[in-house]
Amino acid sequence: MSRQALDIVIVGGGIAGCSAAIALTAIGHKVRILEKQAAWRFQSSGIFVYSNGLRSMQQLGVMEDMIAAGFAVPDGRNSYFDHHGAPITDSFYPSADDGKIPAILGIKRAEIHRVLAARMQRSGVQIDLDSSVAALEQNEEGVHLQLTDGRQLSCDLLIGADGVRSVTRALMGLDLAPRYTGFGVWRSVHQRPSELTVKIMMMGPAKRFGIMPISADRLYTFGTVAEPEGRFFDPADWPRLMQERFAEFSGPAAPFLQELDAEAEVLYTAVEEVVLPLPWHRGRVLLIGDAAHASTPFMGQGGAMAIQDAVILARALTCHSDLEGALKVFGEARFGPCQFVQDVSRAVGEAGASEDIANLASRNAELASTAQEKVDGFYTRLAALNDEAEAILSQ
């Protein structure tokens, strides 16, 4: 069932906001993005997208461009090592559509946004940079916005895609602060040796260090470790601190840790969660992406969940002519998969944080015997939840 075209404003020009703009313009809605940055500058580190996220990219019409800009691991291989570089086991992520959708893509975050921005430009999405919402009011006719620069806008639907510290969420009257998880993530970008073509995970004592190709000539590393809440690290110190945090890692990690100097591309972020119960909307204002369900990074699903939000929202607005009903169905369809990802990712992180030197041998033995089973179980369950979401959409 189709509905009349809506005037939609999206707050936030990250992965969730850009993906929603593409999906919603494709079904005939008029979309405008408000982005607080005066010039788009995106984190320079990498991200990996598994086959479920690539399927959503395919539905947006951007998968081929993403693959061209990134690096698809040929067989979906994830090679596990201990922190000294001794092999533990390999596991393989599932591809989709008989291999037409790769199992895993590594890509620089800035490249994701470049591809999405190009598609939005072709779709005629209006993008207002240096624009933030100061206040909002809504009634049965629409949403009325007061911007921080004094401008006023009105729309039929406002979408908050403005991340973990969503201003939209606060303006909706939702008093929900992000929860610090106790972890920090350190990332760096390096030249990729031609022989490094798989995802690598190194398992240290209560630490993880990963390596992932992101293009024909680049890779990124990512390390997770417990960090104190509220701690500020001067960006000038990030290379040295990352090197110190993972000094005990040798083997595949060693050459990249040795490269960390004052000129290195290093990024640190504290890991926070947003766990918002339904409904994710209030009237004509809706939250998507990290504003509604930010997750820890241990399952690598944050980007995929944001892109799938966009695809499912477009489906809900197409299938349900009543806006309230469409937004309600969207939340019900997305809550299960997002909660599942959050719960599994959190459990993986917490289990890792409890390790010590004494139990590493038993941990490695268990990993060798169960890694593939856990991968298969996770994606089988996620697929089942997505099937349940399809049934919800069609009600």
C-alpha positions as CSV (number, residue, x, y, z in Angstrom):
1,M,0.0,0.0,0.0
2,S,1.6,3.3,-1.0
3,R,1.1,6.6,0.7
4,Q,1.4,10.2,-0.4
5,A,4.9,11.8,-0.6
6,L,6.2,13.2,2.7
7,D,8.5,16.1,3.4
8,I,11.1,14.5,5.6
9,V,13.9,16.1,7.6
10,I,16.8,13.8,8.8
11,V,19.0,15.1,11.6
12,G,22.5,13.6,11.1
13,G,24.5,12.9,8.0
14,G,26.2,9.7,9.1
15,I,25.6,6.2,7.8
16,A,22.1,5.9,9.2
17,G,21.0,9.3,8.0
18,C,22.5,9.0,4.5
19,S,21.1,5.5,4.0
20,A,17.6,6.6,5.1
21,A,17.8,9.6,2.7
22,I,18.6,7.3,-0.2
23,A,15.9,4.7,0.7
24,L,13.2,7.3,1.3
25,T,13.9,9.4,-1.9
26,A,13.8,6.1,-3.9
27,I,10.1,5.7,-2.9
28,G,9.1,9.2,-3.7
29,H,9.6,11.2,-0.5
30,K,11.3,14.6,-0.4
31,V,14.3,14.4,2.0
32,R,16.5,17.1,3.6
33,I,19.4,16.3,5.8
34,L,20.6,18.6,8.6
35,E,24.3,18.0,9.5
36,K,26.0,19.8,12.3
37,Q,29.4,19.7,10.8
38,A,30.3,22.8,8.7
39,A,32.2,20.4,6.3
40,W,31.7,16.7,6.2
41,R,34.7,15.1,8.0
42,F,34.4,11.5,8.8
43,Q,36.5,9.2,11.0
44,S,39.4,8.0,8.8
45,S,39.5,4.5,10.3
46,G,37.9,1.4,8.8
47,I,34.8,-0.6,9.3
48,F,33.8,-4.1,8.2
49,V,30.4,-5.0,6.8
50,Y,29.2,-8.6,6.8
51,S,26.9,-10.1,4.3
52,N,23.7,-9.1,6.0
53,G,24.8,-5.4,5.9
54,L,25.9,-5.8,2.3
55,R,22.5,-7.2,1.4
56,S,21.0,-3.9,2.7
57,M,23.6,-2.0,0.7
58,Q,22.5,-3.9,-2.3
59,Q,18.8,-3.0,-1.6
60,L,20.0,0.7,-1.5
61,G,21.7,0.3,-4.9
62,V,25.2,1.0,-3.5
63,M,26.8,-2.4,-2.9
64,E,28.8,-2.6,-6.1
65,D,30.3,0.9,-5.5
66,M,31.1,-0.1,-1.9
67,I,32.9,-3.3,-3.0
68,A,34.9,-1.3,-5.6
69,A,35.9,1.2,-2.9
70,G,36.8,-1.5,-0.2
71,F,38.2,-5.0,0.1
72,A,36.1,-8.1,0.0
73,V,37.8,-11.0,1.8
74,P,37.7,-13.7,-0.8
75,D,36.4,-16.6,1.3
76,G,35.1,-14.8,4.4
77,R,38.1,-16.1,6.4
78,N,38.7,-14.9,9.9
79,S,42.1,-16.2,11.2
80,Y,42.5,-16.3,15.0
81,F,45.9,-16.0,16.7
82,D,47.0,-15.6,20.3
83,H,48.7,-12.4,21.3
84,H,52.1,-13.9,20.5
85,G,51.1,-14.7,17.0
86,A,50.5,-18.5,17.4
87,P,47.6,-19.7,15.2
88,I,44.5,-20.8,17.1
89,T,41.9,-21.5,14.3
90,D,40.1,-20.2,11.3
91,S,36.4,-19.4,11.0
92,F,34.4,-18.4,7.9
93,Y,31.6,-15.9,7.7
94,P,28.7,-16.7,5.4
95,S,28.2,-15.1,2.1
96,A,24.7,-14.6,0.6
97,D,22.8,-15.2,-2.7
98,D,25.1,-18.0,-3.8
99,G,28.2,-16.0,-3.3
100,K,27.0,-12.9,-5.2
101,I,27.1,-11.0,-1.9
102,P,30.5,-11.4,-0.2
103,A,30.9,-12.6,3.3
104,I,32.7,-9.6,4.6
105,L,33.9,-6.2,3.2
106,G,36.5,-4.0,4.8
107,I,36.2,-0.4,3.8
108,K,37.4,3.0,5.0
109,R,34.6,4.9,6.8
110,A,35.2,8.0,4.6
111,E,34.7,5.8,1.5
112,I,31.3,4.7,2.8
113,H,30.2,8.3,3.1
114,R,31.7,9.2,-0.3
115,V,29.6,6.5,-2.0
116,L,26.5,7.4,0.0
117,A,27.0,11.2,-0.7
118,A,27.3,10.5,-4.4
119,R,24.1,8.5,-4.5
120,M,22.3,11.2,-2.5
121,Q,23.5,13.9,-4.9
122,R,22.0,11.9,-7.8
123,S,18.8,11.5,-5.9
124,G,18.4,15.2,-5.2
125,V,18.7,15.1,-1.5
126,Q,19.1,18.6,0.0
127,I,22.0,18.7,2.6
128,D,22.3,21.6,5.0
129,L,25.7,21.7,6.6
130,D,26.4,23.6,9.8
131,S,22.8,23.0,10.8
132,S,21.4,21.8,14.2
133,V,18.0,21.7,15.8
134,A,17.5,23.9,18.9
135,A,13.8,23.1,19.5
136,L,10.9,21.2,18.0
137,E,7.1,21.2,18.4
138,Q,4.7,18.9,16.7
139,N,1.0,18.5,16.1
140,E,-1.3,16.4,13.9
141,E,-0.2,18.5,10.9
142,G,3.6,18.2,11.2
143,V,6.8,18.9,13.0
144,H,8.0,22.5,13.4
145,L,11.8,23.0,13.9
146,Q,13.7,25.9,15.3
147,L,17.4,25.7,14.2
148,T,20.3,27.0,16.1
149,D,21.0,29.7,13.4
150,G,17.4,31.1,13.8
151,R,15.9,29.4,10.7
152,Q,12.5,27.6,11.0
153,L,11.5,24.5,9.1
154,S,8.4,22.3,9.0
155,C,8.2,18.7,7.9
156,D,5.8,15.8,7.9
157,L,8.3,13.5,9.6
158,L,11.5,14.1,11.5
159,I,14.1,11.4,11.8
160,G,16.8,11.6,14.4
161,A,19.9,9.8,13.0
162,D,22.3,11.9,15.1
163,G,24.1,9.2,17.0
164,V,24.8,8.1,20.5
165,R,24.4,11.6,22.0
166,S,21.3,12.3,20.0
167,V,20.0,15.9,20.4
168,T,16.7,14.7,18.7
169,R,16.3,12.1,21.4
170,A,16.5,14.7,24.1
171,L,14.2,17.1,22.3
172,M,11.6,14.3,22.1
173,G,11.6,14.2,25.8
174,L,13.5,10.9,26.2
175,D,15.8,11.2,29.2
176,L,18.2,8.5,28.2
177,A,22.0,8.9,28.4
178,P,24.4,6.5,26.7
179,R,25.9,3.9,28.9
180,Y,29.7,3.6,29.1
181,T,30.7,0.0,28.6
182,G,34.1,0.1,30.2
183,F,35.9,-0.4,26.9
184,G,37.9,1.9,24.6
185,V,38.7,1.1,20.9
186,W,42.0,2.1,19.3
187,R,42.2,2.2,15.5
188,S,45.0,2.9,13.1
189,V,45.3,2.9,9.3
190,H,48.4,1.4,7.4
191,Q,49.7,0.3,4.1
192,R,48.5,-3.2,3.3
193,P,51.0,-5.9,2.4
194,S,49.8,-7.6,-0.7
195,E,49.8,-11.0,1.0
196,L,47.4,-9.9,3.8
197,T,44.0,-10.7,2.5
198,V,42.0,-12.0,5.4
199,K,40.5,-10.6,8.6
200,I,42.8,-11.4,11.6
201,M,41.8,-11.5,15.3
202,M,44.4,-11.7,17.9
203,M,43.3,-12.8,21.3
204,G,45.2,-11.3,24.2
205,P,44.6,-11.4,28.0
206,A,41.4,-9.3,28.3
207,K,42.4,-7.5,25.0
208,R,41.7,-8.0,21.4
209,F,43.7,-6.7,18.4
210,G,42.3,-7.0,14.8
211,I,43.6,-6.4,11.4
212,M,41.4,-5.9,8.3
213,P,42.1,-5.0,4.7
214,I,40.0,-2.0,3.6
215,S,41.2,-1.3,0.0
216,A,43.7,-2.5,-2.6
217,D,46.5,-0.9,-0.7
218,R,45.3,-0.1,2.9
219,L,44.3,-1.9,6.0
220,Y,43.2,-0.9,9.5
221,T,43.9,-2.2,12.9
222,F,41.5,-2.1,15.9
223,G,42.2,-2.9,19.5
224,T,39.8,-3.2,22.4
225,V,40.8,-2.8,26.0
226,A,39.3,-1.7,29.3
227,E,39.6,2.1,29.8
228,P,38.5,4.3,32.8
229,E,35.3,6.2,32.3
230,G,35.6,9.8,31.5
231,R,39.3,9.6,30.7
232,F,40.5,12.2,28.1
233,F,43.5,11.3,25.9
234,D,45.1,14.1,24.0
235,P,44.9,13.1,20.3
236,A,48.6,14.0,19.9
237,D,49.3,11.1,22.3
238,W,47.1,8.5,20.6
239,P,49.8,6.8,18.6
240,R,52.1,6.3,21.6
241,L,49.2,5.2,23.9
242,M,47.9,2.7,21.3
243,Q,51.4,1.3,21.0
244,E,51.7,1.0,24.8
245,R,48.2,-0.5,25.2
246,F,49.1,-3.4,22.9
247,A,52.8,-3.8,23.5
248,E,52.5,-7.5,24.4
249,F,51.1,-8.3,21.0
250,S,53.6,-9.7,18.5
251,G,53.2,-11.8,15.4
252,P,50.9,-10.2,12.7
253,A,50.3,-7.1,14.9
254,A,54.0,-6.2,15.5
255,P,54.8,-4.4,12.2
256,F,51.8,-2.2,12.5
257,L,52.3,-1.3,16.1
258,Q,55.9,-0.4,15.3
259,E,54.7,2.0,12.7
260,L,52.7,4.1,15.2
261,D,54.5,7.4,15.3
262,A,53.4,11.1,15.4
263,E,52.4,10.9,11.7
264,A,50.2,7.8,12.0
265,E,46.5,7.8,11.5
266,V,45.2,6.8,14.9
267,L,41.7,7.2,16.4
268,Y,40.5,6.5,19.9
269,T,36.8,6.2,20.9
270,A,35.1,5.3,24.2
271,V,32.5,2.6,23.6
272,E,29.0,3.5,24.7
273,E,25.6,1.8,24.3
274,V,22.1,3.1,23.8
275,V,19.4,0.6,24.8
276,L,16.1,2.3,24.1
277,P,12.8,0.4,24.7
278,L,10.0,0.7,22.2
279,P,8.5,2.8,20.9
280,W,11.4,4.5,19.0
281,H,9.0,7.3,17.9
282,R,6.9,10.0,19.5
283,G,4.2,11.2,17.2
284,R,6.0,12.3,14.0
285,V,9.5,12.1,15.3
286,L,11.5,8.8,14.9
287,L,15.0,7.6,16.1
288,I,17.1,5.3,14.0
289,G,20.7,4.0,14.1
290,D,22.9,4.7,17.1
291,A,20.4,7.2,18.4
292,A,18.1,4.2,19.2
293,H,20.3,1.2,19.5
294,A,24.1,1.9,19.6
295,S,26.0,-1.4,20.2
296,T,29.4,-2.4,21.3
297,P,31.8,-3.3,18.4
298,F,32.5,-6.9,19.2
299,M,30.1,-8.3,16.5
300,G,30.9,-5.7,13.9
301,Q,27.2,-5.0,13.2
302,G,26.7,-1.3,14.0
303,G,26.9,-0.1,10.4
304,A,24.8,-3.0,9.1
305,M,22.1,-2.3,11.7
306,A,22.0,1.4,10.7
307,I,21.7,0.6,6.9
308,Q,19.0,-2.0,7.6
309,D,17.0,0.5,9.6
310,A,16.9,2.7,6.4
311,V,15.7,-0.2,4.2
312,I,13.0,-1.4,6.7
313,L,11.8,2.2,7.3
314,A,11.2,2.6,3.6
315,R,9.4,-0.7,3.5
316,A,7.2,0.2,6.5
317,L,6.2,3.6,4.9
318,T,5.3,1.8,1.7
319,C,3.3,-0.9,3.3
320,H,1.3,1.2,5.8
321,S,-0.5,4.3,4.7
322,D,-1.0,5.5,8.2
323,L,2.2,7.3,9.5
324,E,1.7,6.3,13.1
325,G,1.1,2.7,12.1
326,A,4.2,2.7,9.8
327,L,6.5,4.0,12.5
328,K,5.1,1.5,15.1
329,V,5.6,-1.4,12.7
330,F,9.1,-0.2,11.9
331,G,10.1,-0.3,15.6
332,E,8.6,-3.7,16.1
333,A,10.4,-5.1,13.1
334,R,13.8,-3.7,14.1
335,F,13.7,-4.2,17.8
336,G,14.4,-7.9,17.8
337,P,17.4,-8.0,15.5
338,C,19.0,-4.9,17.1
339,Q,18.5,-6.2,20.6
340,F,20.0,-9.6,19.7
341,V,23.1,-7.9,18.2
342,Q,23.5,-5.7,21.3
343,D,23.1,-8.6,23.7
344,V,25.5,-11.0,21.9
345,S,28.1,-8.2,21.3
346,R,27.9,-7.1,25.0
347,A,28.3,-10.7,26.2
348,V,31.4,-11.3,24.0
349,G,33.0,-8.1,25.3
350,E,32.3,-8.9,28.9
351,A,33.6,-12.5,28.6
352,G,36.8,-11.2,27.1
353,A,37.2,-8.6,29.8
354,S,37.1,-11.3,32.5
355,E,40.1,-13.2,31.1
356,D,43.5,-13.5,32.8
357,I,46.8,-15.1,31.8
358,A,45.9,-18.3,33.7
359,N,42.9,-19.2,31.6
360,L,44.2,-18.3,28.1
361,A,45.1,-21.9,27.2
362,S,41.6,-23.2,28.0
363,R,40.1,-20.2,26.2
364,N,42.1,-20.9,23.1
365,A,41.2,-24.6,23.1
366,E,37.5,-23.7,23.5
367,L,37.8,-21.1,20.7
368,A,39.4,-23.7,18.4
369,S,36.5,-26.1,19.0
370,T,33.5,-23.7,18.9
371,A,34.4,-20.7,16.7
372,Q,32.7,-21.8,13.6
373,E,29.7,-23.1,15.5
374,K,29.2,-19.7,17.2
375,V,29.5,-17.9,13.8
376,D,27.0,-20.1,12.2
377,G,24.7,-19.9,15.2
378,F,24.8,-16.1,15.3
379,Y,24.0,-15.6,11.6
380,T,21.3,-18.3,11.6
381,R,19.6,-16.6,14.5
382,L,19.9,-13.2,13.0
383,A,18.4,-14.5,9.7
384,A,15.5,-16.0,11.7
385,L,14.9,-12.6,13.4
386,N,15.0,-10.9,10.1
387,D,12.4,-13.3,8.8
388,E,10.2,-12.5,11.8
389,A,10.6,-8.8,10.9
390,E,9.4,-9.5,7.4
391,A,6.3,-11.1,8.8
392,I,5.7,-8.0,11.1
393,L,6.0,-5.7,8.1
394,S,3.4,-7.6,6.1
395,Q,0.8,-7.6,8.8
